[in-house]
């Protein structure tokens, strides 16, 4: 990488709040406008670039903006006033942004008073507001700092929906392991999530961080730790504290207590943010030293006992298969157990942890059902006890525990109506995707409806599901050509209606309702109302309430299947995408799925 090209005012002009005609005449975005001269071989308009901003020290009137792109580093030392004026920025895909608009030319007289044409810009760089707020910490008025804190809180809540705690941590650890440029931003995402995200998110993320650090430290031998210590920098006090003090504490703790020991150790630190950054770094450094730098991502995570979203999806599919197996006759348990066990053992430590949690949940559910006669499930209880007490469960122990899970699940449902949703040990949105993936792979419809219904929060009713199905429908209709030939569109709607049964037990009323309401949900949806005039008006909420949860899930599948068949090609959305991704996403977006337990216990 070349040495940074340093640009400092007053050589180059920097103006705040310039109005950019960005992408459309009616779109006006506040930005910081910077006139500069770029090196002749630098192209920023279309090239991928990493942008960061940091303070220039306490009391400094400037911040430094750095751009890394295609092997070159550019940086500008700029006054803070324009950036303060451009806050709080605009919503962006990765959160709030402040635009830094670059013009590769001398500033013209009065440039600050005129709109800037986007076509003249050398680049539009996005500075995350969260990074900018960190750089301006202590330099903002209290009221502005408070407003920005609230804004970042809202964004953190939104991003928590987009990235699971597992993926947030995995991305940071893998970036450090690879030595990627994204290591610092992804670690910052972990820090901010722990500070700003909802309690359930922070509890899971913190637990995963402590568990991963416990595994990394416990499994590292003395030469590995010594090798990492030799490369610790002089200002990495928290990294040094973790590597010198934590191994002894973890080594003396019982296996079940190691994560708690790590948690107490991290909480005792004076600077929590710095401790979290150090913990992520230590996990990756120990992994790189133990495994070498070239291990595939999946293997790195597996050996650290971690999962990302792909790993969660594999665990969710195990839950689906176990739930399906519990609905089958006991005579098929051997076949179910063999298939699930083989894939579970391939997941390593995360698979075993999932099985322990699932088995423990089933025991907690089964004991009250058995009441005064626990002997009814005594063999299953013994198999689970063996699993929980075995630190290194082998194949026989795993298969025995899986049989016990099937027996306990079948017993609890037959005696007390306790379904698979009650012993779910993966996030519900991930489980919903696993269910629809299994359906697309051939799982029967009744089982799919049952499992999706089991995932719904207890207070969700048919009317709530109506909103989620309208959302899923609109996500297909927004991709239809609004200028399509009217006669062709009329024929398509007729084919769609004919594919869905009418009558009291049919789903045509739901199809017509979702098609009509989709435009209300998203105005960009194709307007099919003119082609539905022949459909009799209905009281959709009354029918949804009457259909109930299971009825609405079943009818929704029917409608979405028909939509994919008739409009899938025109909307460039396959059946697999609509059912496998869009439907689970809509259910999660409308808060219809089971929520994680409240970590506060309230």
URGICOR-V9019 format. One record per run of one state. SS is the DSSP state (H for helix, E for strand, - for the rest). FROM is the first residue (numbers start at 1). TO is the last residue. If there is no record, write none. Layout:
ss=SS from=FROM to=TO
ss=SS from=FROM to=TO
This chain:
ss=- from=1 to=4
ss=E from=5 to=8
ss=- from=9 to=13
ss=E from=14 to=21
ss=- from=22 to=27
ss=E from=28 to=36
ss=- from=37 to=49
ss=E from=50 to=55
ss=- from=56 to=61
ss=E from=62 to=69
ss=- from=70 to=71
ss=E from=72 to=79
ss=H from=80 to=86
ss=- from=87 to=89
ss=E from=90 to=90
ss=- from=91 to=96
ss=E from=97 to=104
ss=- from=105 to=110
ss=H from=111 to=113
ss=- from=114 to=115
ss=E from=116 to=117
ss=H from=118 to=120
ss=- from=121 to=122
ss=E from=123 to=128
ss=H from=129 to=135
ss=- from=136 to=141
ss=H from=142 to=162
ss=- from=163 to=164
ss=H from=165 to=178
ss=- from=179 to=182
ss=H from=183 to=196
ss=- from=197 to=198
ss=H from=199 to=219
ss=- from=220 to=221
ss=H from=222 to=230
ss=- from=231 to=236
ss=H from=237 to=251
ss=- from=252 to=254
ss=H from=255 to=267
ss=- from=268 to=271
ss=H from=272 to=291
ss=- from=292 to=296
ss=H from=297 to=303
ss=- from=304 to=308
ss=H from=309 to=326
ss=- from=327 to=329
ss=H from=330 to=346
ss=- from=347 to=348
ss=H from=349 to=370
ss=- from=371 to=373
ss=H from=374 to=389
ss=- from=390 to=394
ss=H from=395 to=416
ss=- from=417 to=419
ss=H from=420 to=423
ss=- from=424 to=427
ss=H from=428 to=440
ss=- from=441 to=444
ss=H from=445 to=455
ss=E from=456 to=456
ss=- from=457 to=461
ss=H from=462 to=477
ss=- from=478 to=485
ss=H from=486 to=498
ss=- from=499 to=507
ss=H from=508 to=521
ss=- from=522 to=528
ss=H from=529 to=531
ss=- from=532 to=539
ss=H from=540 to=571
ss=- from=572 to=574
ss=H from=575 to=589
ss=- from=590 to=592
ss=E from=593 to=593
ss=- from=594 to=602
